[in-house]
Every structure is written in C-alpha cells, then in structure tokens.
C-alpha cells in the first residue's frame, strides 16, 4: 500500500500540515519565492523506517478573508442528494501582502500561489502539486 518514496507534496487531510520534499524546497529557494518557510519533521514509511528529505511547509504570506459574495452558487448532485456548492475563490486584492505563496485569513486551509510558482513546479516535475484557477475552484461551504 503506497509507494516506498512519497510524492513531493503530501497533504494528509484539510487540517494536517503540508509536507514537502527537498525538490519543492529547492524550487522555492532557487526561484526566491516569498511567503514560506520550512520546519523539521520526522516522516516514517509503512514499515516504520524513517524517510529523509522531507520538511513541513509553513505558509507565511496572507491575504484577507474569502469573499463568498463573489462566488457563484450552484447545486451539485452527490450520493446523498443535491447540495449547494460555490464556484470561485475570491479575496480583496488590496488585502494581499504580495507573497508568492499565501493563505486567506480565517479558518480555511487554502494555499494560494502565483502563476510563477505553478510554472516552476511543473517545470521541475513536482509530483502531487495540484493547481486550480481561483475562478474554477468548486467548494462546499461548511
């Protein structure tokens, strides 16, 4: 179950920290992207053997809260019925600190990046870096 070597970006659950490989850190450092730092972690495989070359990612960049009034509400058919969802993830650009990696204020787990970060990760073939344009994000409000 699972690969012996994890992918480059690991996000276990919505509240868990993001774990990144040395490749991700190298891309962020080399390109001098802003709004982030790392911290040491201990990562173990299924067999209990330590896996080296990974760090925790702390996103320090910030913007204001998500502005739900700009999102489009739609109904999504799910196994349990039809539920309201929202398309689009918007914030007031005046509240953004200008960092390349940043998170909205409030109790949300979104990590936002500028297009240059996305392109750099794709060029470096970072595994498990998932990117969605903010106007295409579909979400359920809890």
C-alpha positions in Angstrom: 0.0 0.0 0.0 1.6 3.3 -1.1 5.0 3.9 -2.7 8.2 3.4 -0.8 9.1 7.0 -1.6 6.3 9.6 -1.1 5.4 12.2 -3.7 6.8 15.7 -3.5 3.8 17.3 -1.8 1.8 15.5 0.9 -1.4 16.8 2.4 -3.0 14.1 4.6 -6.2 16.0 5.5 -7.6 19.5 5.3 -6.2 20.3 8.8 -2.9 18.5 8.6 0.3 20.3 7.7 1.7 20.2 4.2 4.9 18.1 3.9 7.2 18.8 1.0 10.2 17.1 -0.5 13.7 18.7 -0.8 12.8 19.2 -4.5 10.0 21.5 -3.6 12.2 23.4 -1.2 14.9 23.7 -3.8 12.5 25.1 -6.4 11.2 27.7 -3.8 14.7 28.7 -2.8 16.2 28.8 -6.2 13.5 31.0 -7.6 13.5 33.1 -4.4 9.7 32.8 -4.0 8.3 34.6 -0.9 5.8 33.8 1.8 7.0 30.5 3.1 9.4 28.7 5.4 10.0 25.1 6.5 10.4 23.3 9.8 11.8 19.9 10.6 9.6 16.8 10.7 10.0 13.1 11.1 8.4 11.1 8.3 8.1 7.3 8.5 7.1 4.7 6.0 4.6 1.9 6.5 7.4 -0.3 7.7 8.4 2.3 10.4 11.7 3.2 8.7 12.4 6.9 8.6 12.1 8.6 5.2 14.5 11.5 4.8 14.4 14.5 2.5 11.0 16.0 3.7 10.1 19.1 5.7 7.0 20.8 6.9 5.8 23.8 4.9 4.7 26.9 6.8 2.9 29.4 4.5 3.5 32.9 6.0 2.0 35.0 3.2 -1.5 36.3 3.8 -4.5 37.9 2.1 -7.9 38.9 3.5 -10.8 36.5 4.0 -12.5 34.7 1.2 -15.3 36.9 -0.2 -18.2 34.5 -0.7 -20.4 37.1 -2.3 -18.3 37.0 -5.5 -18.7 33.2 -5.8 -21.4 31.6 -7.9 -23.8 29.3 -6.1 -24.9 26.1 -7.8 -26.4 22.8 -6.9 -24.2 19.7 -7.0 -25.6 16.2 -7.2 -23.9 14.0 -4.6 -24.6 10.4 -3.5 -26.6 11.7 -0.5 -28.7 14.2 -2.5 -28.4 17.7 -4.1 -26.3 20.2 -2.1 -25.4 23.8 -2.6 -21.8 24.4 -3.7 -19.9 27.5 -4.7 -17.6 28.2 -7.7 -14.8 30.7 -7.4 -12.5 31.6 -4.6 -12.1 35.4 -4.3 -10.5 37.9 -2.0 -9.9 41.6 -2.0 -6.6 42.1 -3.8 -5.9 45.1 -1.6 -5.6 42.7 1.4 -2.9 40.6 -0.2 0.7 41.1 1.1 2.2 40.3 -2.3 3.8 37.0 -1.3 4.2 34.3 -3.9 2.7 31.7 -1.5 -0.1 32.9 0.7 -3.3 31.9 2.6 -6.6 33.7 3.2 -7.4 35.0 6.7 -9.9 32.9 8.6 -10.4 29.2 9.3 -9.6 27.9 5.8 -6.9 25.7 4.5 -6.4 27.1 1.1 -2.8 27.7 -0.1 -2.7 30.1 -2.9 0.3 30.7 -5.2 1.1 33.0 -8.1 1.3 31.6 -11.6 5.2 31.6 -11.5 5.2 29.1 -8.6 2.8 26.8 -10.6 5.1 27.0 -13.7 8.2 26.4 -11.6 6.7 23.3 -10.0 5.6 22.0 -13.4 9.0 22.6 -14.9 10.7 20.7 -12.0 8.1 17.9 -12.4 7.0 18.2 -8.8 4.7 15.2 -8.0 1.3 15.9 -6.5 1.3 19.6 -6.9 -2.3 20.3 -7.7 -3.3 23.7 -9.1 -6.8 25.1 -9.9 -7.5 28.6 -11.1 -9.3 30.5 -8.4 -12.3 31.2 -10.7 -12.6 27.4 -11.3 -12.4 26.2 -7.6 -15.6 24.4 -6.6 -16.3 24.1 -2.9 -18.8 23.3 -0.3 -19.2 25.8 2.5 -19.2 24.1 5.8 
